[in-house]
Amino acid sequence: MKWLDPGGYACWRDTGLRGLDRDGREARGWRGRNSQRDCAFTDGLYGTGLRLSEWASVLVCELPPDDPSRGYYTCTLAEGCAKGRRGRRYWMPRTVLADVLAYRDGERAAAVRRAQRAGRYEQLAGTCVGRRPGFRWRWVEAVLRNPMGMTGEAAGSVSVGGGTWPMGWAGCGAWR
């Protein structure tokens, strides 16, 4: 295992996920998709130190409100998501929160709207969503509560995959 310093990580993220060359311009032939989601997700992993499954399970309603005067936020990881089922506190840099909120209000909101128009979530009406490894009943409850005023599975999840299902959900192979 090799560690990346912040500069090395930023270079990797910008060239590998954003499709930029070393000068910060869009690389020719870049055909990436969902770069805002991917960058927000990896920034969250790198910035918080959470495990992949832990960061993928964070709900929109668990994000702290943005406060430009703060550099870090103390957040709580739910017991059902943490290794050993022991919830714990973790630190989230404001830069990570800003990236996640920009994604939530940008690419993610657009993807959920497209899925709503296509009727992808309507098939779930009246069905019982069960628990699967890495997710918890609280996640299902958040979907049912619909804290973002959206319809469907993606309502509570911060990171949604290509089919607008939560990252790691059945049928979404992203980040596995």
C-alpha positions in Angstrom: 0.0 0.0 0.0 1.2 3.5 -0.8 0.0 6.7 0.7 -0.9 9.7 -1.4 -0.1 13.1 0.0 -2.8 15.8 -0.7 -1.0 17.0 -3.9 -0.6 13.5 -5.2 -4.3 12.7 -4.5 -5.4 15.9 -6.2 -3.4 15.1 -9.3 -4.8 11.6 -9.4 -8.4 12.8 -9.0 -8.1 15.6 -11.6 -6.5 13.4 -14.2 -8.3 10.1 -13.5 -11.8 11.3 -12.5 -12.1 14.8 -13.9 -10.3 14.1 -17.2 -8.0 17.0 -16.9 -4.4 17.1 -18.2 -1.5 18.3 -16.0 -2.2 21.9 -17.0 -5.8 21.8 -15.8 -7.4 21.6 -19.3 -9.8 19.0 -20.4 -7.8 16.1 -21.9 -8.6 15.2 -25.5 -10.5 12.0 -25.8 -11.8 12.1 -22.3 -15.1 10.2 -22.1 -15.8 10.1 -18.4 -19.3 10.2 -16.9 -20.4 11.4 -13.5 -17.2 13.2 -12.7 -18.8 15.4 -10.1 -20.2 12.4 -8.3 -17.0 10.4 -8.5 -14.9 13.4 -7.3 -17.2 14.1 -4.4 -17.2 10.4 -3.4 -13.4 10.0 -3.5 -12.9 13.4 -1.8 -15.2 12.1 1.0 -13.2 8.9 1.3 -9.8 10.7 1.3 -11.0 13.6 3.5 -12.9 11.6 6.2 -10.9 8.4 6.3 -14.1 6.4 6.3 -14.2 2.9 4.7 -15.8 2.6 1.3 -19.0 1.0 2.6 -19.2 3.5 5.5 -19.0 6.6 3.2 -21.4 5.0 0.7 -24.0 4.6 3.4 -24.1 8.3 4.5 -27.5 9.8 4.0 -28.3 13.3 2.8 -30.1 14.0 6.1 -26.9 13.1 8.0 -24.9 15.9 6.3 -24.2 18.9 8.6 -25.5 22.3 7.5 -22.8 24.3 5.7 -21.1 27.0 7.8 -18.3 28.9 5.9 -16.6 29.8 9.2 -15.8 26.2 10.0 -12.9 24.1 8.6 -14.1 20.8 9.9 -17.4 19.2 11.1 -17.9 16.5 13.7 -20.2 13.9 12.2 -21.6 10.6 13.5 -21.5 7.3 11.6 -24.5 5.2 12.3 -24.0 1.9 14.2 -25.4 -0.2 11.3 -22.8 1.2 8.9 -19.6 1.1 10.9 -17.2 -1.8 11.1 -18.2 -4.0 14.0 -21.6 -2.3 14.2 -20.1 0.4 16.5 -21.1 3.9 15.5 -18.4 6.5 15.9 -17.6 10.1 15.3 -15.6 11.3 12.4 -14.3 14.6 11.0 -15.4 16.0 7.7 -13.5 18.8 6.1 -15.6 21.7 4.8 -14.1 21.2 1.4 -15.6 17.7 1.3 -19.0 19.0 2.5 -18.9 21.7 -0.1 -18.2 19.2 -2.9 -20.9 16.8 -1.7 -23.5 19.6 -1.4 -22.6 20.8 -4.9 -23.0 17.3 -6.3 -26.3 16.9 -4.4 -27.7 20.1 -5.9 -26.2 19.5 -9.3 -25.6 16.2 -11.0 -27.4 14.2 -8.4 -30.6 16.3 -8.5 -30.6 16.2 -12.3 -30.2 12.4 -12.4 -33.0 11.9 -9.9 -35.3 14.2 -11.9 -34.5 12.2 -15.1 -35.3 9.0 -13.2 -38.5 10.4 -12.0 -39.6 11.5 -15.4 -38.7 8.0 -16.8 -40.8 6.4 -14.0 -37.9 4.4 -12.6 -39.1 4.8 -9.0 -42.8 4.2 -9.6 -42.2 0.4 -9.8 -41.3 0.5 -6.1 -44.7 1.8 -4.9 -46.1 -0.6 -2.4 -43.1 -2.8 -2.2 -41.1 -3.6 0.9 -37.4 -2.7 0.6 -35.4 -5.1 2.7 -32.0 -4.8 4.3 -28.9 -5.8 2.5 -25.2 -5.9 3.6 -23.8 -2.4 4.0 -27.1 -0.7 4.3 -29.4 -0.4 7.3 -33.1 -0.1 8.1 -32.4 3.5 9.0 -31.5 4.1 5.3 -34.8 2.6 4.3 -36.6 4.7 6.8 -34.9 7.8 5.4 -36.1 6.9 1.9 -39.7 6.5 3.2 -39.4 9.8 5.1 -38.2 11.4 1.9 -36.2 14.2 3.6 -35.2 15.8 0.2 -38.8 15.9 -1.1 -37.8 13.5 -3.9 -39.4 10.2 -5.0 -37.7 6.9 -5.0 -34.7 5.0 -3.7 -32.2 7.9 -4.3 -34.1 10.2 -2.0 -32.0 9.5 1.1 -28.7 8.4 -0.4 -25.9 10.9 -1.0 -24.2 9.0 -3.8 -26.4 7.5 -6.6 -25.1 5.3 -9.3 -25.6 5.4 -13.0 -29.1 4.0 -12.8 -29.9 6.5 -10.1 -29.9 3.8 -7.5 -27.8 4.3 -4.4 -24.1 3.4 -4.8 -23.7 -0.3 -3.9 -27.4 -1.1 -4.3 -28.4 -4.1 -6.3 -27.8 -3.5 -10.0 -25.3 -0.7 -9.4 -21.8 -2.0 -9.7 -20.1 1.3 -9.1 -17.4 1.4 -6.5 -17.4 -2.4 -5.9 
